[in-house]
Amino acid sequence: MKPIQLVICDIDNTLVPKHHNVSARTHTCISQLKKKGIGFGLASGRSIDQLHLLEEMWNIQCEILIGLNGSEIYDGIAGTTESLYSMEPEWIRQCLEIMAPFPCNPTLGRNGVAYVRSLDQNVSSSAAFVKNKVLPHVVKDDSEFWQQPAAKIGFRVRAEDMEAIEKRVAEYPMSGFVGFKTENIMFEFCNAKASKGALLLKFCQDHHIDTESVWAFGDMTNDISMLQVAGVGVCMLNGSEDTKAAADLITEKSVEDEGWADFVEKHILAKLD
Protein backbone atom coordinates (compact mmCIF):
# COMPACT_ATOMS: atom_id res chain seq x y z
CA MET A 1 0.00 0.00 0.00
CA LYS A 2 1.39 3.41 -0.98
CA PRO A 3 2.12 5.50 2.13
CA ILE A 4 -0.94 7.59 3.02
CA GLN A 5 -0.48 11.31 3.54
CA LEU A 6 -4.08 12.52 3.68
CA VAL A 7 -7.59 11.19 4.34
CA ILE A 8 -10.45 13.49 3.33
CA CYS A 9 -14.15 12.86 3.89
CA ASP A 10 -17.54 14.13 2.98
CA ILE A 11 -19.61 14.61 6.14
CA ASP A 12 -23.33 13.86 5.83
CA ASN A 13 -24.03 10.18 5.25
CA THR A 14 -20.30 9.47 4.90
CA LEU A 15 -18.49 10.32 8.12
CA VAL A 16 -21.75 10.59 10.11
CA PRO A 17 -25.47 10.18 9.49
CA LYS A 18 -26.91 13.57 8.57
CA HIS A 19 -27.13 15.96 11.52
CA HIS A 20 -25.29 13.57 13.85
CA ASN A 21 -22.12 14.11 15.83
CA VAL A 22 -19.08 11.88 15.35
CA SER A 23 -19.15 8.72 17.43
CA ALA A 24 -16.41 7.85 19.91
CA ARG A 25 -15.24 5.16 17.49
CA THR A 26 -15.00 7.60 14.59
CA HIS A 27 -13.19 10.17 16.74
CA THR A 28 -10.69 7.50 17.79
CA CYS A 29 -10.01 6.62 14.14
CA ILE A 30 -9.35 10.26 13.27
CA SER A 31 -7.01 10.60 16.25
CA GLN A 32 -5.12 7.45 15.31
CA LEU A 33 -4.69 8.61 11.72
CA LYS A 34 -3.21 11.88 12.91
CA LYS A 35 -0.94 10.16 15.43
CA LYS A 36 0.51 8.18 12.54
CA GLY A 37 1.26 11.42 10.67
CA ILE A 38 -1.68 11.24 8.27
CA GLY A 39 -3.50 14.50 7.60
CA PHE A 40 -7.28 14.67 7.88
CA GLY A 41 -9.80 16.87 6.10
CA LEU A 42 -13.50 17.49 5.57
CA ALA A 43 -15.24 18.34 2.29
CA SER A 44 -18.84 19.49 2.47
CA GLY A 45 -21.65 21.60 1.11
CA ARG A 46 -21.43 23.63 4.31
CA SER A 47 -19.43 26.84 4.52
CA ILE A 48 -15.91 27.03 5.95
CA ASP A 49 -17.27 28.92 8.97
CA GLN A 50 -19.67 26.06 9.66
CA LEU A 51 -16.91 23.50 9.22
CA HIS A 52 -14.74 25.31 11.76
CA LEU A 53 -17.66 25.06 14.19
CA LEU A 54 -17.79 21.32 13.59
CA GLU A 55 -14.06 21.07 14.27
CA GLU A 56 -14.71 22.69 17.66
CA MET A 57 -17.77 20.55 18.41
CA TRP A 58 -15.95 17.34 17.52
CA ASN A 59 -12.58 18.34 18.98
CA ILE A 60 -10.65 17.63 15.78
CA GLN A 61 -8.18 19.68 13.76
CA CYS A 62 -8.14 19.49 9.98
CA GLU A 63 -5.32 20.15 7.54
CA ILE A 64 -7.87 20.96 4.84
CA LEU A 65 -11.53 22.04 4.75
CA ILE A 66 -13.40 22.25 1.45
CA GLY A 67 -16.65 24.17 1.73
CA LEU A 68 -19.73 24.88 -0.36
CA ASN A 69 -19.07 21.92 -2.68
CA GLY A 70 -15.73 23.32 -3.84
CA SER A 71 -16.37 27.07 -3.81
CA GLU A 72 -14.06 27.78 -0.87
CA ILE A 73 -11.10 26.19 0.89
CA TYR A 74 -9.34 26.44 4.23
CA ASP A 75 -5.69 25.46 4.13
CA GLY A 76 -4.86 24.41 7.67
CA ILE A 77 -1.15 24.17 6.90
CA ALA A 78 -0.89 27.72 5.57
CA GLY A 79 -3.68 29.05 7.81
CA THR A 80 -5.52 30.68 4.91
CA THR A 81 -9.09 30.71 3.60
CA GLU A 82 -10.03 31.43 -0.02
CA SER A 83 -13.42 31.96 -1.63
CA LEU A 84 -12.92 31.10 -5.28
CA TYR A 85 -16.12 30.60 -7.24
CA SER A 86 -19.66 31.96 -7.09
CA MET A 87 -22.94 31.76 -8.96
CA GLU A 88 -23.90 34.78 -11.06
CA PRO A 89 -27.38 36.26 -10.37
CA GLU A 90 -28.63 35.21 -13.81
CA TRP A 91 -27.51 31.63 -13.20
CA ILE A 92 -29.41 31.60 -9.90
CA ARG A 93 -32.53 32.85 -11.72
CA GLN A 94 -32.15 30.04 -14.25
CA CYS A 95 -31.89 27.48 -11.43
CA LEU A 96 -35.27 28.62 -10.10
CA GLU A 97 -36.62 28.26 -13.64
CA ILE A 98 -35.21 24.74 -13.97
CA MET A 99 -36.77 23.65 -10.69
CA ALA A 100 -40.11 25.38 -11.23
CA PRO A 101 -42.03 22.18 -12.16
CA PHE A 102 -41.14 20.49 -8.86
CA PRO A 103 -42.34 21.08 -5.29
CA CYS A 104 -39.20 22.29 -3.50
CA ASN A 105 -37.73 24.66 -0.96
CA PRO A 106 -34.80 26.69 -2.35
CA THR A 107 -32.06 27.62 0.12
CA LEU A 108 -29.24 30.08 -0.50
CA GLY A 109 -26.64 31.54 1.86
CA ARG A 110 -25.37 35.07 1.35
CA ASN A 111 -23.66 37.50 3.75
CA GLY A 112 -24.64 35.58 6.85
CA VAL A 113 -28.28 35.21 5.83
CA ALA A 114 -30.00 31.97 4.76
CA TYR A 115 -32.59 32.83 2.13
CA VAL A 116 -35.40 30.25 1.98
CA ARG A 117 -38.85 29.97 0.48
CA SER A 118 -40.21 28.46 3.69
CA LEU A 119 -38.83 27.85 7.17
CA ASP A 120 -39.42 24.10 7.28
CA GLN A 121 -38.04 21.47 9.65
CA ASN A 122 -35.07 20.66 7.44
CA VAL A 123 -33.91 24.28 7.41
CA SER A 124 -34.27 24.55 11.18
CA SER A 125 -32.47 21.25 11.80
CA SER A 126 -29.55 22.16 9.56
CA ALA A 127 -29.02 25.49 11.32
CA ALA A 128 -29.36 23.97 14.79
CA PHE A 129 -26.87 21.18 14.06
CA VAL A 130 -23.85 23.48 13.92
CA LYS A 131 -25.36 26.10 16.23
CA ASN A 132 -24.45 28.76 13.70
CA LYS A 133 -25.52 32.37 13.67
CA VAL A 134 -26.82 32.36 10.10
CA LEU A 135 -30.13 34.18 10.14
CA PRO A 136 -32.97 32.54 8.18
CA HIS A 137 -34.91 34.88 5.92
CA VAL A 138 -38.14 33.81 4.23
CA VAL A 139 -38.27 35.58 0.88
CA LYS A 140 -41.32 37.57 -0.12
CA ASP A 141 -40.55 36.89 -3.77
CA ASP A 142 -38.19 34.48 -5.52
CA SER A 143 -36.34 37.42 -7.09
CA GLU A 144 -34.63 37.92 -3.72
CA PHE A 145 -32.60 34.80 -4.45
CA TRP A 146 -30.87 36.34 -7.47
CA GLN A 147 -30.27 39.91 -6.32
CA GLN A 148 -26.53 39.24 -5.83
CA PRO A 149 -24.01 36.46 -6.51
CA ALA A 150 -23.85 33.50 -4.10
CA ALA A 151 -21.66 30.40 -3.78
CA LYS A 152 -24.47 27.94 -4.49
CA ILE A 153 -28.20 27.35 -4.34
CA GLY A 154 -29.81 24.15 -3.08
CA PHE A 155 -33.31 22.73 -3.39
CA ARG A 156 -34.93 20.38 -0.91
CA VAL A 157 -37.09 18.10 -3.06
CA ARG A 158 -39.17 14.93 -2.92
CA ALA A 159 -37.20 11.72 -3.42
CA GLU A 160 -39.71 10.53 -5.99
CA ASP A 161 -38.96 13.60 -8.15
CA MET A 162 -35.17 13.16 -8.24
CA GLU A 163 -35.02 11.10 -11.43
CA ALA A 164 -37.16 13.65 -13.29
CA ILE A 165 -35.06 16.52 -11.88
CA GLU A 166 -31.82 14.93 -13.06
CA LYS A 167 -33.35 14.37 -16.51
CA ARG A 168 -34.54 18.00 -16.76
CA VAL A 169 -31.14 19.32 -15.66
CA ALA A 170 -29.35 17.12 -18.19
CA GLU A 171 -31.53 18.54 -20.96
CA TYR A 172 -31.32 22.19 -19.88
CA PRO A 173 -28.73 24.27 -21.82
CA MET A 174 -26.66 25.42 -18.82
CA SER A 175 -23.57 27.56 -19.32
CA GLY A 176 -21.22 28.44 -16.50
CA PHE A 177 -22.94 26.41 -13.79
CA VAL A 178 -23.75 22.77 -13.04
CA GLY A 179 -26.29 20.84 -10.98
CA PHE A 180 -25.99 17.59 -9.04
CA LYS A 181 -27.65 15.45 -6.38
CA THR A 182 -26.10 15.84 -2.93
CA GLU A 183 -28.70 13.77 -1.06
CA ASN A 184 -31.68 11.71 -2.11
CA ILE A 185 -33.83 14.76 -1.34
CA MET A 186 -31.37 17.60 -2.12
CA PHE A 187 -30.30 18.97 -5.49
CA GLU A 188 -27.73 21.78 -5.72
CA PHE A 189 -26.23 24.10 -8.32
CA CYS A 190 -22.84 25.81 -8.29
CA ASN A 191 -20.25 27.41 -10.54
CA ALA A 192 -18.97 24.87 -13.08
CA LYS A 193 -15.40 25.58 -11.96
CA ALA A 194 -16.19 24.63 -8.36
CA SER A 195 -15.70 21.04 -7.25
CA LYS A 196 -14.34 19.18 -4.28
CA GLY A 197 -11.86 17.47 -6.58
CA ALA A 198 -10.47 20.72 -8.00
CA LEU A 199 -9.76 22.15 -4.55
CA LEU A 200 -8.30 18.87 -3.28
CA LEU A 201 -5.93 18.92 -6.25
CA LYS A 202 -5.02 22.56 -5.54
CA PHE A 203 -4.21 21.75 -1.91
CA CYS A 204 -2.05 18.78 -2.89
CA GLN A 205 -0.14 20.82 -5.45
CA ASP A 206 0.41 23.67 -3.00
CA HIS A 207 1.94 21.29 -0.45
CA HIS A 208 3.66 18.81 -2.81
CA ILE A 209 1.38 15.97 -1.75
CA ASP A 210 1.18 13.09 -4.19
CA THR A 211 -2.51 12.59 -4.95
CA GLU A 212 -1.82 8.85 -5.14
CA SER A 213 -1.22 9.00 -1.37
CA VAL A 214 -4.68 10.50 -0.70
CA TRP A 215 -7.73 8.48 0.31
CA ALA A 216 -11.10 10.19 -0.20
CA PHE A 217 -14.52 9.10 1.07
CA GLY A 218 -17.95 10.15 -0.17
CA ASP A 219 -21.47 9.01 -0.92
CA MET A 220 -23.07 11.28 -3.53
CA THR A 221 -22.59 12.75 -7.00
CA ASN A 222 -20.88 15.90 -5.70
CA ASP A 223 -18.15 13.70 -4.18
CA ILE A 224 -17.19 11.97 -7.44
CA SER A 225 -14.59 14.55 -8.52
CA MET A 226 -12.84 14.19 -5.15
CA LEU A 227 -12.83 10.39 -5.36
CA GLN A 228 -11.37 10.59 -8.85
CA VAL A 229 -8.54 12.97 -7.87
CA ALA A 230 -7.54 10.83 -4.88
CA GLY A 231 -5.30 7.81 -5.30
CA VAL A 232 -8.01 5.75 -3.62
CA GLY A 233 -11.65 6.82 -3.79
CA VAL A 234 -14.05 5.07 -1.44
CA CYS A 235 -17.84 5.22 -1.67
CA MET A 236 -20.09 4.35 1.24
CA LEU A 237 -22.30 1.27 0.98
CA ASN A 238 -25.26 3.65 1.31
CA GLY A 239 -23.96 5.84 -1.54
CA SER A 240 -25.57 6.58 -4.89
CA GLU A 241 -25.01 4.22 -7.79
CA ASP A 242 -23.07 6.75 -9.88
CA THR A 243 -20.69 7.39 -6.98
CA LYS A 244 -20.16 3.68 -6.42
CA ALA A 245 -19.36 3.29 -10.12
CA ALA A 246 -16.71 6.02 -9.89
CA ALA A 247 -15.09 4.67 -6.71
CA ASP A 248 -12.17 2.30 -6.35
CA LEU A 249 -13.66 0.67 -3.26
CA ILE A 250 -16.99 0.47 -1.43
CA THR A 251 -17.32 0.18 2.34
CA GLU A 252 -18.65 -3.06 3.76
CA LYS A 253 -21.05 -1.23 6.08
CA SER A 254 -23.32 1.79 5.75
CA VAL A 255 -22.99 5.08 7.59
CA GLU A 256 -25.68 3.95 10.04
CA ASP A 257 -23.40 1.05 11.05
CA GLU A 258 -20.30 3.26 11.37
CA GLY A 259 -19.13 2.19 7.94
CA TRP A 260 -16.38 4.83 7.71
CA ALA A 261 -14.76 3.88 11.02
CA ASP A 262 -15.12 0.17 10.23
CA PHE A 263 -13.39 0.62 6.88
CA VAL A 264 -10.57 2.79 8.26
CA GLU A 265 -9.90 0.30 11.06
CA LYS A 266 -9.73 -2.68 8.70
CA HIS A 267 -8.15 -1.25 5.59
CA ILE A 268 -5.94 1.60 6.78
CA LEU A 269 -5.05 1.47 10.47
CA ALA A 270 -4.65 -2.32 10.65
CA LYS A 271 -2.13 -2.19 7.80
CA LEU A 272 -0.11 0.56 9.46
CA ASP A 273 0.56 -1.41 12.64
C-alpha positions in Angstrom: 0.0 0.0 0.0 1.4 3.4 -1.0 2.1 5.5 2.1 -0.9 7.6 3.0 -0.5 11.3 3.5 -4.1 12.5 3.7 -7.6 11.2 4.3 -10.4 13.5 3.3 -14.2 12.9 3.9 -17.5 14.1 3.0 -19.6 14.6 6.1 -23.3 13.9 5.8 -24.0 10.2 5.3 -20.3 9.5 4.9 -18.5 10.3 8.1 -21.7 10.6 10.1 -25.5 10.2 9.5 -26.9 13.6 8.6 -27.1 16.0 11.5 -25.3 13.6 13.9 -22.1 14.1 15.8 -19.1 11.9 15.3 -19.1 8.7 17.4 -16.4 7.8 19.9 -15.2 5.2 17.5 -15.0 7.6 14.6 -13.2 10.2 16.7 -10.7 7.5 17.8 -10.0 6.6 14.1 -9.4 10.3 13.3 -7.0 10.6 16.3 -5.1 7.5 15.3 -4.7 8.6 11.7 -3.2 11.9 12.9 -0.9 10.2 15.4 0.5 8.2 12.5 1.3 11.4 10.7 -1.7 11.2 8.3 -3.5 14.5 7.6 -7.3 14.7 7.9 -9.8 16.9 6.1 -13.5 17.5 5.6 -15.2 18.3 2.3 -18.8 19.5 2.5 -21.6 21.6 1.1 -21.4 23.6 4.3 -19.4 26.8 4.5 -15.9 27.0 5.9 -17.3 28.9 9.0 -19.7 26.1 9.7 -16.9 23.5 9.2 -14.7 25.3 11.8 -17.7 25.1 14.2 -17.8 21.3 13.6 -14.1 21.1 14.3 -14.7 22.7 17.7 -17.8 20.5 18.4 -15.9 17.3 17.5 -12.6 18.3 19.0 -10.7 17.6 15.8 -8.2 19.7 13.8 -8.1 19.5 10.0 -5.3 20.2 7.5 -7.9 21.0 4.8 -11.5 22.0 4.8 -13.4 22.3 1.4 -16.7 24.2 1.7 -19.7 24.9 -0.4 -19.1 21.9 -2.7 -15.7 23.3 -3.8 -16.4 27.1 -3.8 -14.1 27.8 -0.9 -11.1 26.2 0.9 -9.3 26.4 4.2 -5.7 25.5 4.1 -4.9 24.4 7.7 -1.2 24.2 6.9 -0.9 27.7 5.6 -3.7 29.0 7.8 -5.5 30.7 4.9 -9.1 30.7 3.6 -10.0 31.4 0.0 -13.4 32.0 -1.6 -12.9 31.1 -5.3 -16.1 30.6 -7.2 -19.7 32.0 -7.1 -22.9 31.8 -9.0 -23.9 34.8 -11.1 -27.4 36.3 -10.4 -28.6 35.2 -13.8 -27.5 31.6 -13.2 -29.4 31.6 -9.9 -32.5 32.8 -11.7 -32.2 30.0 -14.2 -31.9 27.5 -11.4 -35.3 28.6 -10.1 -36.6 28.3 -13.6 -35.2 24.7 -14.0 -36.8 23.7 -10.7 -40.1 25.4 -11.2 -42.0 22.2 -12.2 -41.1 20.5 -8.9 -42.3 21.1 -5.3 -39.2 22.3 -3.5 -37.7 24.7 -1.0 -34.8 26.7 -2.3 -32.1 27.6 0.1 -29.2 30.1 -0.5 -26.6 31.5 1.9 -25.4 35.1 1.4 -23.7 37.5 3.7 -24.6 35.6 6.9 -28.3 35.2 5.8 -30.0 32.0 4.8 -32.6 32.8 2.1 -35.4 30.2 2.0 -38.8 30.0 0.5 -40.2 28.5 3.7 -38.8 27.9 7.2 -39.4 24.1 7.3 -38.0 21.5 9.7 -35.1 20.7 7.4 -33.9 24.3 7.4 -34.3 24.5 11.2 -32.5 21.3 11.8 -29.6 22.2 9.6 -29.0 25.5 11.3 -29.4 24.0 14.8 -26.9 21.2 14.1 -23.9 23.5 13.9 -25.4 26.1 16.2 -24.5 28.8 13.7 -25.5 32.4 13.7 -26.8 32.4 10.1 -30.1 34.2 10.1 -33.0 32.5 8.2 -34.9 34.9 5.9 -38.1 33.8 4.2 -38.3 35.6 0.9 -41.3 37.6 -0.1 -40.5 36.9 -3.8 -38.2 34.5 -5.5 -36.3 37.4 -7.1 -34.6 37.9 -3.7 -32.6 34.8 -4.5 -30.9 36.3 -7.5 -30.3 39.9 -6.3 -26.5 39.2 -5.8 -24.0 36.5 -6.5 -23.8 33.5 -4.1 -21.7 30.4 -3.8 -24.5 27.9 -4.5 -28.2 27.3 -4.3 -29.8 24.2 -3.1 -33.3 22.7 -3.4 -34.9 20.4 -0.9 -37.1 18.1 -3.1 -39.2 14.9 -2.9 -37.2 11.7 -3.4 -39.7 10.5 -6.0 -39.0 13.6 -8.2 -35.2 13.2 -8.2 -35.0 11.1 -11.4 -37.2 13.7 -13.3 -35.1 16.5 -11.9 -31.8 14.9 -13.1 -33.4 14.4 -16.5 -34.5 18.0 -16.8 -31.1 19.3 -15.7 -29.3 17.1 -18.2 -31.5 18.5 -21.0 -31.3 22.2 -19.9 -28.7 24.3 -21.8 -26.7 25.4 -18.8 -23.6 27.6 -19.3 -21.2 28.4 -16.5 -22.9 26.4 -13.8 -23.8 22.8 -13.0 -26.3 20.8 -11.0 -26.0 17.6 -9.0 -27.6 15.4 -6.4 -26.1 15.8 -2.9 -28.7 13.8 -1.1 -31.7 11.7 -2.1 -33.8 14.8 -1.3 -31.4 17.6 -2.1 -30.3 19.0 -5.5 -27.7 21.8 -5.7 -26.2 24.1 -8.3 -22.8 25.8 -8.3 -20.2 27.4 -10.5 -19.0 24.9 -13.1 -15.4 25.6 -12.0 -16.2 24.6 -8.4 -15.7 21.0 -7.2 -14.3 19.2 -4.3 -11.9 17.5 -6.6 -10.5 20.7 -8.0 -9.8 22.1 -4.5 -8.3 18.9 -3.3 -5.9 18.9 -6.3 -5.0 22.6 -5.5 -4.2 21.8 -1.9 -2.1 18.8 -2.9 -0.1 20.8 -5.5 0.4 23.7 -3.0 1.9 21.3 -0.5 3.7 18.8 -2.8 1.4 16.0 -1.7 1.2 13.1 -4.2 -2.5 12.6 -4.9 -1.8 8.9 -5.1 -1.2 9.0 -1.4 -4.7 10.5 -0.7 -7.7 8.5 0.3 -11.1 10.2 -0.2 -14.5 9.1 1.1 -18.0 10.2 -0.2 -21.5 9.0 -0.9 -23.1 11.3 -3.5 -22.6 12.8 -7.0 -20.9 15.9 -5.7 -18.1 13.7 -4.2 -17.2 12.0 -7.4 -14.6 14.5 -8.5 -12.8 14.2 -5.2 -12.8 10.4 -5.4 -11.4 10.6 -8.9 -8.5 13.0 -7.9 -7.5 10.8 -4.9 -5.3 7.8 -5.3 -8.0 5.8 -3.6 -11.6 6.8 -3.8 -14.0 5.1 -1.4 -17.8 5.2 -1.7 -20.1 4.4 1.2 -22.3 1.3 1.0 -25.3 3.6 1.3 -24.0 5.8 -1.5 -25.6 6.6 -4.9 -25.0 4.2 -7.8 -23.1 6.7 -9.9 -20.7 7.4 -7.0 -20.2 3.7 -6.4 -19.4 3.3 -10.1 -16.7 6.0 -9.9 -15.1 4.7 -6.7 -12.2 2.3 -6.4 -13.7 0.7 -3.3 -17.0 0.5 -1.4 -17.3 0.2 2.3 -18.6 -3.1 3.8 -21.0 -1.2 6.1 -23.3 1.8 5.8 -23.0 5.1 7.6 -25.7 3.9 10.0 -23.4 1.1 11.1 -20.3 3.3 11.4 -19.1 2.2 7.9 -16.4 4.8 7.7 -14.8 3.9 11.0 -15.1 0.2 10.2 -13.4 0.6 6.9 -10.6 2.8 8.3 -9.9 0.3 11.1 -9.7 -2.7 8.7 -8.1 -1.3 5.6 -5.9 1.6 6.8 -5.0 1.5 10.5 -4.6 -2.3 10.6 -2.1 -2.2 7.8 -0.1 0.6 9.5 0.6 -1.4 12.6 
